[in-house]
Amino acid sequence: MNFSNKAIEFAKDRKISKAWQILDIAECALTCTNQVHDQLWDLTKGNLTSEEFEIFCQSETVLTIFNQAVRTIKSEKNK
């Protein structure tokens, strides 16, 4: 989540190239997060404890913030 947030900061500061570089790192982290997300679901067969559910939700938040970063960078680039 931090890499995507940092990419948003760089974009808002008009450091578009740096924002894309950071977003590349965020994409790698997102890939790993998605793998763990899927493995957790498969392992628990959807019967998550409250702690597991919190982790599961956090991984979905990572995707949301990543997508927000992509939109922000594109928007700032076109200004």
Gaussian input, Z-matrix of N, CA and C with variables (Angstrom, degrees):
# hf/3-21g

backbone

0 1
 N
 C     1     B1
 C     2     B2     1     A1
 N     3     B3     2     A2     1     D1
 C     4     B4     3     A3     2     D2
 C     5     B5     4     A4     3     D3
 N     6     B6     5     A5     4     D4
 C     7     B7     6     A6     5     D5
 C     8     B8     7     A7     6     D6
 N     9     B9     8     A8     7     D7
 C    10    B10     9     A9     8     D8
 C    11    B11    10    A10     9     D9
 N    12    B12    11    A11    10    D10
 C    13    B13    12    A12    11    D11
 C    14    B14    13    A13    12    D12
 N    15    B15    14    A14    13    D13
 C    16    B16    15    A15    14    D14
 C    17    B17    16    A16    15    D15
 N    18    B18    17    A17    16    D16
 C    19    B19    18    A18    17    D17
 C    20    B20    19    A19    18    D18
 N    21    B21    20    A20    19    D19
 C    22    B22    21    A21    20    D20
 C    23    B23    22    A22    21    D21
 N    24    B24    23    A23    22    D22
 C    25    B25    24    A24    23    D23
 C    26    B26    25    A25    24    D24
 N    27    B27    26    A26    25    D25
 C    28    B28    27    A27    26    D26
 C    29    B29    28    A28    27    D27
 N    30    B30    29    A29    28    D28
 C    31    B31    30    A30    29    D29
 C    32    B32    31    A31    30    D30
 N    33    B33    32    A32    31    D31
 C    34    B34    33    A33    32    D32
 C    35    B35    34    A34    33    D33
 N    36    B36    35    A35    34    D34
 C    37    B37    36    A36    35    D35
 C    38    B38    37    A37    36    D36
 N    39    B39    38    A38    37    D37
 C    40    B40    39    A39    38    D38
 C    41    B41    40    A40    39    D39
 N    42    B42    41    A41    40    D40
 C    43    B43    42    A42    41    D41
 C    44    B44    43    A43    42    D42
 N    45    B45    44    A44    43    D43
 C    46    B46    45    A45    44    D44
 C    47    B47    46    A46    45    D45
 N    48    B48    47    A47    46    D46
 C    49    B49    48    A48    47    D47
 C    50    B50    49    A49    48    D48
 N    51    B51    50    A50    49    D49
 C    52    B52    51    A51    50    D50
 C    53    B53    52    A52    51    D51
 N    54    B54    53    A53    52    D52
 C    55    B55    54    A54    53    D53
 C    56    B56    55    A55    54    D54
 N    57    B57    56    A56    55    D55
 C    58    B58    57    A57    56    D56
 C    59    B59    58    A58    57    D57
 N    60    B60    59    A59    58    D58
 C    61    B61    60    A60    59    D59
 C    62    B62    61    A61    60    D60
 N    63    B63    62    A62    61    D61
 C    64    B64    63    A63    62    D62
 C    65    B65    64    A64    63    D63
 N    66    B66    65    A65    64    D64
 C    67    B67    66    A66    65    D65
 C    68    B68    67    A67    66    D66
 N    69    B69    68    A68    67    D67
 C    70    B70    69    A69    68    D68
 C    71    B71    70    A70    69    D69
 N    72    B72    71    A71    70    D70
 C    73    B73    72    A72    71    D71
 C    74    B74    73    A73    72    D72
 N    75    B75    74    A74    73    D73
 C    76    B76    75    A75    74    D74
 C    77    B77    76    A76    75    D75
 N    78    B78    77    A77    76    D76
 C    79    B79    78    A78    77    D77
 C    80    B80    79    A79    78    D78
 N    81    B81    80    A80    79    D79
 C    82    B82    81    A81    80    D80
 C    83    B83    82    A82    81    D81
 N    84    B84    83    A83    82    D82
 C    85    B85    84    A84    83    D83
 C    86    B86    85    A85    84    D84
 N    87    B87    86    A86    85    D85
 C    88    B88    87    A87    86    D86
 C    89    B89    88    A88    87    D87
 N    90    B90    89    A89    88    D88
 C    91    B91    90    A90    89    D89
 C    92    B92    91    A91    90    D90
 N    93    B93    92    A92    91    D91
 C    94    B94    93    A93    92    D92
 C    95    B95    94    A94    93    D93
 N    96    B96    95    A95    94    D94
 C    97    B97    96    A96    95    D95
 C    98    B98    97    A97    96    D96
 N    99    B99    98    A98    97    D97
 C   100   B100    99    A99    98    D98
 C   101   B101   100   A100    99    D99
 N   102   B102   101   A101   100   D100
 C   103   B103   102   A102   101   D101
 C   104   B104   103   A103   102   D102
 N   105   B105   104   A104   103   D103
 C   106   B106   105   A105   104   D104
 C   107   B107   106   A106   105   D105
 N   108   B108   107   A107   106   D106
 C   109   B109   108   A108   107   D107
 C   110   B110   109   A109   108   D108
 N   111   B111   110   A110   109   D109
 C   112   B112   111   A111   110   D110
 C   113   B113   112   A112   111   D111
 N   114   B114   113   A113   112   D112
 C   115   B115   114   A114   113   D113
 C   116   B116   115   A115   114   D114
 N   117   B117   116   A116   115   D115
 C   118   B118   117   A117   116   D116
 C   119   B119   118   A118   117   D117
 N   120   B120   119   A119   118   D118
 C   121   B121   120   A120   119   D119
 C   122   B122   121   A121   120   D120
 N   123   B123   122   A122   121   D121
 C   124   B124   123   A123   122   D122
 C   125   B125   124   A124   123   D123
 N   126   B126   125   A125   124   D124
 C   127   B127   126   A126   125   D125
 C   128   B128   127   A127   126   D126
 N   129   B129   128   A128   127   D127
 C   130   B130   129   A129   128   D128
 C   131   B131   130   A130   129   D129
 N   132   B132   131   A131   130   D130
 C   133   B133   132   A132   131   D131
 C   134   B134   133   A133   132   D132
 N   135   B135   134   A134   133   D133
 C   136   B136   135   A135   134   D134
 C   137   B137   136   A136   135   D135
 N   138   B138   137   A137   136   D136
 C   139   B139   138   A138   137   D137
 C   140   B140   139   A139   138   D138
 N   141   B141   140   A140   139   D139
 C   142   B142   141   A141   140   D140
 C   143   B143   142   A142   141   D141
 N   144   B144   143   A143   142   D142
 C   145   B145   144   A144   143   D143
 C   146   B146   145   A145   144   D144
 N   147   B147   146   A146   145   D145
 C   148   B148   147   A147   146   D146
 C   149   B149   148   A148   147   D147
 N   150   B150   149   A149   148   D148
 C   151   B151   150   A150   149   D149
 C   152   B152   151   A151   150   D150
 N   153   B153   152   A152   151   D151
 C   154   B154   153   A153   152   D152
 C   155   B155   154   A154   153   D153
 N   156   B156   155   A155   154   D154
 C   157   B157   156   A156   155   D155
 C   158   B158   157   A157   156   D156
 N   159   B159   158   A158   157   D157
 C   160   B160   159   A159   158   D158
 C   161   B161   160   A160   159   D159
 N   162   B162   161   A161   160   D160
 C   163   B163   162   A162   161   D161
 C   164   B164   163   A163   162   D162
 N   165   B165   164   A164   163   D163
 C   166   B166   165   A165   164   D164
 C   167   B167   166   A166   165   D165
 N   168   B168   167   A167   166   D166
 C   169   B169   168   A168   167   D167
 C   170   B170   169   A169   168   D168
 N   171   B171   170   A170   169   D169
 C   172   B172   171   A171   170   D170
 C   173   B173   172   A172   171   D171
 N   174   B174   173   A173   172   D172
 C   175   B175   174   A174   173   D173
 C   176   B176   175   A175   174   D174
 N   177   B177   176   A176   175   D175
 C   178   B178   177   A177   176   D176
 C   179   B179   178   A178   177   D177
 N   180   B180   179   A179   178   D178
 C   181   B181   180   A180   179   D179
 C   182   B182   181   A181   180   D180
 N   183   B183   182   A182   181   D181
 C   184   B184   183   A183   182   D182
 C   185   B185   184   A184   183   D183
 N   186   B186   185   A185   184   D184
 C   187   B187   186   A186   185   D185
 C   188   B188   187   A187   186   D186
 N   189   B189   188   A188   187   D187
 C   190   B190   189   A189   188   D188
 C   191   B191   190   A190   189   D189
 N   192   B192   191   A191   190   D190
 C   193   B193   192   A192   191   D191
 C   194   B194   193   A193   192   D192
 N   195   B195   194   A194   193   D193
 C   196   B196   195   A195   194   D194
 C   197   B197   196   A196   195   D195
 N   198   B198   197   A197   196   D196
 C   199   B199   198   A198   197   D197
 C   200   B200   199   A199   198   D198
 N   201   B201   200   A200   199   D199
 C   202   B202   201   A201   200   D200
 C   203   B203   202   A202   201   D201
 N   204   B204   203   A203   202   D202
 C   205   B205   204   A204   203   D203
 C   206   B206   205   A205   204   D204
 N   207   B207   206   A206   205   D205
 C   208   B208   207   A207   206   D206
 C   209   B209   208   A208   207   D207
 N   210   B210   209   A209   208   D208
 C   211   B211   210   A210   209   D209
 C   212   B212   211   A211   210   D210
 N   213   B213   212   A212   211   D211
 C   214   B214   213   A213   212   D212
 C   215   B215   214   A214   213   D213
 N   216   B216   215   A215   214   D214
 C   217   B217   216   A216   215   D215
 C   218   B218   217   A217   216   D216
 N   219   B219   218   A218   217   D217
 C   220   B220   219   A219   218   D218
 C   221   B221   220   A220   219   D219
 N   222   B222   221   A221   220   D220
 C   223   B223   222   A222   221   D221
 C   224   B224   223   A223   222   D222
 N   225   B225   224   A224   223   D223
 C   226   B226   225   A225   224   D224
 C   227   B227   226   A226   225   D225
 N   228   B228   227   A227   226   D226
 C   229   B229   228   A228   227   D227
 C   230   B230   229   A229   228   D228
 N   231   B231   230   A230   229   D229
 C   232   B232   231   A231   230   D230
 C   233   B233   232   A232   231   D231
 N   234   B234   233   A233   232   D232
 C   235   B235   234   A234   233   D233
 C   236   B236   235   A235   234   D234

   B1=1.4379
   B2=1.5293
   B3=1.2942
   B4=1.4532
   B5=1.5179
   B6=1.3260
   B7=1.4576
   B8=1.5245
   B9=1.2968
   B10=1.4666
   B11=1.5221
   B12=1.3127
   B13=1.4670
   B14=1.5228
   B15=1.3151
   B16=1.4666
   B17=1.5253
   B18=1.3172
   B19=1.4650
   B20=1.5265
   B21=1.3191
   B22=1.4708
   B23=1.5300
   B24=1.3197
   B25=1.4701
   B26=1.5230
   B27=1.3345
   B28=1.4650
   B29=1.5285
   B30=1.3069
   B31=1.4668
   B32=1.5237
   B33=1.3115
   B34=1.4683
   B35=1.5260
   B36=1.3306
   B37=1.4664
   B38=1.5288
   B39=1.3441
   B40=1.4696
   B41=1.5289
   B42=1.3143
   B43=1.4663
   B44=1.5278
   B45=1.3231
   B46=1.4570
   B47=1.5249
   B48=1.3186
   B49=1.4662
   B50=1.5290
   B51=1.3084
   B52=1.4735
   B53=1.5303
   B54=1.3309
   B55=1.4680
   B56=1.5234
   B57=1.3427
   B58=1.4723
   B59=1.5270
   B60=1.3345
   B61=1.4687
   B62=1.5288
   B63=1.3135
   B64=1.4659
   B65=1.5249
   B66=1.3301
   B67=1.4605
   B68=1.5341
   B69=1.3337
   B70=1.4675
   B71=1.5269
   B72=1.3178
   B73=1.4675
   B74=1.5268
   B75=1.3239
   B76=1.4656
   B77=1.5223
   B78=1.3218
   B79=1.4633
   B80=1.5277
   B81=1.3301
   B82=1.4709
   B83=1.5300
   B84=1.3253
   B85=1.4685
   B86=1.5231
   B87=1.3240
   B88=1.4636
   B89=1.5276
   B90=1.3171
   B91=1.4643
   B92=1.5269
   B93=1.3233
   B94=1.4697
   B95=1.5252
   B96=1.3159
   B97=1.4630
   B98=1.5195
   B99=1.3190
   B100=1.4695
   B101=1.5258
   B102=1.3264
   B103=1.4650
   B104=1.5258
   B105=1.3212
   B106=1.4676
   B107=1.5311
   B108=1.3148
   B109=1.4702
   B110=1.5248
   B111=1.3223
   B112=1.4659
   B113=1.5277
   B114=1.3313
   B115=1.4610
   B116=1.5252
   B117=1.3238
   B118=1.4666
   B119=1.5208
   B120=1.3229
   B121=1.4639
   B122=1.5295
   B123=1.3368
   B124=1.4649
   B125=1.5282
   B126=1.3148
   B127=1.4590
   B128=1.5287
   B129=1.3167
   B130=1.4632
   B131=1.5270
   B132=1.3262
   B133=1.4725
   B134=1.5339
   B135=1.3318
   B136=1.4610
   B137=1.5144
   B138=1.3209
   B139=1.4702
   B140=1.5273
   B141=1.3200
   B142=1.4532
   B143=1.5262
   B144=1.3336
   B145=1.4615
   B146=1.5265
   B147=1.3079
   B148=1.4698
   B149=1.5309
   B150=1.3235
   B151=1.4650
   B152=1.5286
   B153=1.3210
   B154=1.4637
   B155=1.5266
   B156=1.3291
   B157=1.4613
   B158=1.5272
   B159=1.3276
   B160=1.4643
   B161=1.5277
   B162=1.3270
   B163=1.4654
   B164=1.5224
   B165=1.3046
   B166=1.4632
   B167=1.5332
   B168=1.3095
   B169=1.4723
   B170=1.5270
   B171=1.3138
   B172=1.4612
   B173=1.5222
   B174=1.3130
   B175=1.4627
   B176=1.5246
   B177=1.3110
   B178=1.4623
   B179=1.5275
   B180=1.3190
   B181=1.4607
   B182=1.5233
   B183=1.3198
   B184=1.4627
   B185=1.5275
   B186=1.3099
   B187=1.4659
   B188=1.5273
   B189=1.3036
   B190=1.4646
   B191=1.5287
   B192=1.3123
   B193=1.4641
   B194=1.5276
   B195=1.3227
   B196=1.4650
   B197=1.5250
   B198=1.3255
   B199=1.4681
   B200=1.5227
   B201=1.3155
   B202=1.4646
   B203=1.5285
   B204=1.3242
   B205=1.4652
   B206=1.5257
   B207=1.3185
   B208=1.4713
   B209=1.5252
   B210=1.3235
   B211=1.4726
   B212=1.5325
   B213=1.3226
   B214=1.4663
   B215=1.5196
   B216=1.3201
   B217=1.4659
   B218=1.5276
   B219=1.3152
   B220=1.4671
   B221=1.5239
   B222=1.3038
   B223=1.4646
   B224=1.5281
   B225=1.3204
   B226=1.4651
   B227=1.5252
   B228=1.3046
   B229=1.4725
   B230=1.5245
   B231=1.3117
   B232=1.4607
   B233=1.5243
   B234=1.3061
   B235=1.4760
   B236=1.5054
   A1=110.21
   A2=117.30
   A3=120.54
   A4=112.65
   A5=118.59
   A6=120.72
   A7=110.66
   A8=117.44
   A9=120.59
   A10=110.65
   A11=117.12
   A12=120.28
   A13=111.05
   A14=116.14
   A15=120.23
   A16=110.20
   A17=117.42
   A18=120.90
   A19=110.48
   A20=116.69
   A21=120.93
   A22=109.94
   A23=116.76
   A24=120.46
   A25=111.04
   A26=116.59
   A27=120.23
   A28=110.86
   A29=116.90
   A30=120.41
   A31=110.61
   A32=116.50
   A33=120.14
   A34=111.83
   A35=116.47
   A36=121.31
   A37=111.41
   A38=116.17
   A39=123.94
   A40=112.44
   A41=117.41
   A42=123.20
   A43=106.96
   A44=115.03
   A45=122.09
   A46=111.92
   A47=117.17
   A48=120.17
   A49=110.95
   A50=115.72
   A51=120.63
   A52=110.54
   A53=116.19
   A54=120.10
   A55=110.55
   A56=117.02
   A57=120.03
   A58=110.88
   A59=116.92
   A60=119.87
   A61=110.95
   A62=116.03
   A63=120.30
   A64=110.31
   A65=116.05
   A66=119.44
   A67=111.27
   A68=117.64
   A69=120.14
   A70=110.52
   A71=116.16
   A72=120.52
   A73=109.48
   A74=115.78
   A75=120.40
   A76=110.95
   A77=116.68
   A78=119.84
   A79=111.38
   A80=117.00
   A81=120.31
   A82=110.37
   A83=116.12
   A84=120.38
   A85=110.72
   A86=116.50
   A87=120.95
   A88=110.92
   A89=116.79
   A90=120.82
   A91=110.59
   A92=116.42
   A93=120.49
   A94=110.98
   A95=115.90
   A96=120.76
   A97=111.07
   A98=116.38
   A99=120.38
   A100=111.74
   A101=116.57
   A102=119.95
   A103=110.59
   A104=116.39
   A105=120.57
   A106=110.06
   A107=116.38
   A108=122.37
   A109=109.52
   A110=116.81
   A111=121.48
   A112=111.96
   A113=116.42
   A114=120.09
   A115=111.12
   A116=116.48
   A117=120.38
   A118=110.24
   A119=116.51
   A120=120.60
   A121=110.38
   A122=115.94
   A123=119.97
   A124=111.51
   A125=116.16
   A126=121.19
   A127=111.88
   A128=116.36
   A129=120.29
   A130=112.97
   A131=115.51
   A132=121.35
   A133=111.14
   A134=114.86
   A135=120.34
   A136=114.93
   A137=117.85
   A138=121.59
   A139=109.10
   A140=115.76
   A141=121.61
   A142=111.80
   A143=115.44
   A144=119.59
   A145=107.23
   A146=117.60
   A147=119.66
   A148=110.79
   A149=117.28
   A150=120.84
   A151=110.54
   A152=116.89
   A153=120.82
   A154=111.05
   A155=116.19
   A156=120.22
   A157=110.87
   A158=116.54
   A159=120.82
   A160=110.54
   A161=116.95
   A162=121.62
   A163=110.19
   A164=116.44
   A165=122.79
   A166=109.95
   A167=116.91
   A168=121.61
   A169=111.61
   A170=116.76
   A171=120.13
   A172=111.00
   A173=116.98
   A174=119.39
   A175=110.92
   A176=117.34
   A177=120.02
   A178=110.91
   A179=117.12
   A180=121.50
   A181=110.60
   A182=117.16
   A183=121.32
   A184=110.12
   A185=117.12
   A186=121.35
   A187=110.85
   A188=117.18
   A189=121.34
   A190=111.06
   A191=116.75
   A192=120.51
   A193=110.69
   A194=117.34
   A195=120.63
   A196=109.83
   A197=116.86
   A198=120.71
   A199=111.25
   A200=116.75
   A201=120.88
   A202=110.00
   A203=116.70
   A204=120.86
   A205=110.81
   A206=116.88
   A207=120.42
   A208=109.90
   A209=116.92
   A210=120.91
   A211=111.33
   A212=116.41
   A213=120.54
   A214=110.95
   A215=116.90
   A216=120.10
   A217=110.08
   A218=116.84
   A219=120.07
   A220=110.98
   A221=116.27
   A222=121.03
   A223=111.32
   A224=116.03
   A225=120.20
   A226=111.21
   A227=116.80
   A228=121.01
   A229=110.46
   A230=116.82
   A231=121.45
   A232=113.87
   A233=117.88
   A234=120.31
   A235=110.68
   D1=-37.01
   D2=-177.03
   D3=-64.69
   D4=-37.44
   D5=179.36
   D6=-64.46
   D7=-43.21
   D8=178.78
   D9=-64.95
   D10=-42.22
   D11=177.50
   D12=-62.39
   D13=-39.75
   D14=178.67
   D15=-65.92
   D16=-38.85
   D17=177.23
   D18=-61.50
   D19=-39.15
   D20=177.17
   D21=-62.74
   D22=-43.60
   D23=178.37
   D24=-59.59
   D25=-47.50
   D26=179.41
   D27=-60.81
   D28=-41.47
   D29=179.90
   D30=-62.34
   D31=-44.44
   D32=-179.66
   D33=-66.91
   D34=-24.48
   D35=175.27
   D36=-87.26
   D37=6.71
   D38=179.17
   D39=66.36
   D40=26.07
   D41=174.88
   D42=-100.32
   D43=69.21
   D44=-170.14
   D45=-64.94
   D46=-43.97
   D47=-179.80
   D48=-60.68
   D49=-44.81
   D50=178.60
   D51=-64.36
   D52=-37.91
   D53=178.79
   D54=-61.37
   D55=-43.73
   D56=178.57
   D57=-64.41
   D58=-38.57
   D59=179.08
   D60=-61.62
   D61=-45.64
   D62=179.66
   D63=-66.42
   D64=-36.53
   D65=-179.82
   D66=-66.36
   D67=-29.87
   D68=174.41
   D69=-60.71
   D70=-41.68
   D71=177.16
   D72=-65.51
   D73=-42.06
   D74=178.82
   D75=-60.48
   D76=-36.60
   D77=179.90
   D78=-65.81
   D79=-38.05
   D80=175.91
   D81=-63.34
   D82=-44.28
   D83=178.15
   D84=-63.24
   D85=-38.54
   D86=178.81
   D87=-63.67
   D88=-40.91
   D89=178.34
   D90=-59.79
   D91=-46.19
   D92=178.64
   D93=-63.76
   D94=-42.25
   D95=179.46
   D96=-61.29
   D97=-43.25
   D98=179.38
   D99=-63.37
   D100=-37.55
   D101=178.55
   D102=-63.82
   D103=-45.23
   D104=179.45
   D105=-66.22
   D106=-39.80
   D107=177.24
   D108=-54.86
   D109=-50.51
   D110=-178.75
   D111=-67.31
   D112=-40.28
   D113=179.26
   D114=-64.62
   D115=-40.34
   D116=178.56
   D117=-62.53
   D118=-43.58
   D119=179.58
   D120=-62.62
   D121=-45.22
   D122=-179.87
   D123=-64.44
   D124=-41.94
   D125=-178.08
   D126=-64.79
   D127=-41.15
   D128=-176.44
   D129=-91.84
   D130=-8.38
   D131=-176.67
   D132=54.35
   D133=33.51
   D134=177.38
   D135=83.72
   D136=-4.37
   D137=178.84
   D138=-94.34
   D139=79.97
   D140=-173.80
   D141=-89.56
   D142=141.72
   D143=168.82
   D144=-72.90
   D145=171.20
   D146=179.73
   D147=-63.08
   D148=-37.48
   D149=178.18
   D150=-66.40
   D151=-44.39
   D152=178.31
   D153=-64.14
   D154=-38.38
   D155=179.01
   D156=-63.67
   D157=-39.97
   D158=178.16
   D159=-61.68
   D160=-44.54
   D161=177.52
   D162=-62.86
   D163=-42.98
   D164=179.04
   D165=-58.47
   D166=-45.94
   D167=-179.99
   D168=-67.09
   D169=-38.66
   D170=178.62
   D171=-61.39
   D172=-37.83
   D173=179.57
   D174=-66.37
   D175=-32.69
   D176=177.00
   D177=-73.10
   D178=-30.87
   D179=176.03
   D180=-65.77
   D181=-36.29
   D182=177.97
   D183=-57.60
   D184=-43.51
   D185=178.82
   D186=-63.50
   D187=-43.02
   D188=-179.77
   D189=-60.84
   D190=-45.59
   D191=-178.95
   D192=-69.38
   D193=-36.77
   D194=176.13
   D195=-59.26
   D196=-48.02
   D197=179.75
   D198=-62.85
   D199=-37.08
   D200=176.51
   D201=-62.83
   D202=-40.30
   D203=179.28
   D204=-63.13
   D205=-43.22
   D206=178.29
   D207=-59.17
   D208=-47.61
   D209=-179.81
   D210=-61.95
   D211=-41.69
   D212=-178.61
   D213=-65.22
   D214=-44.83
   D215=-179.91
   D216=-61.71
   D217=-46.47
   D218=179.95
   D219=-61.76
   D220=-41.47
   D221=-179.73
   D222=-64.70
   D223=-46.45
   D224=-179.21
   D225=-67.40
   D226=-33.38
   D227=179.29
   D228=-64.61
   D229=-35.25
   D230=-175.98
   D231=-86.87
   D232=4.07
   D233=179.75
   D234=-80.96

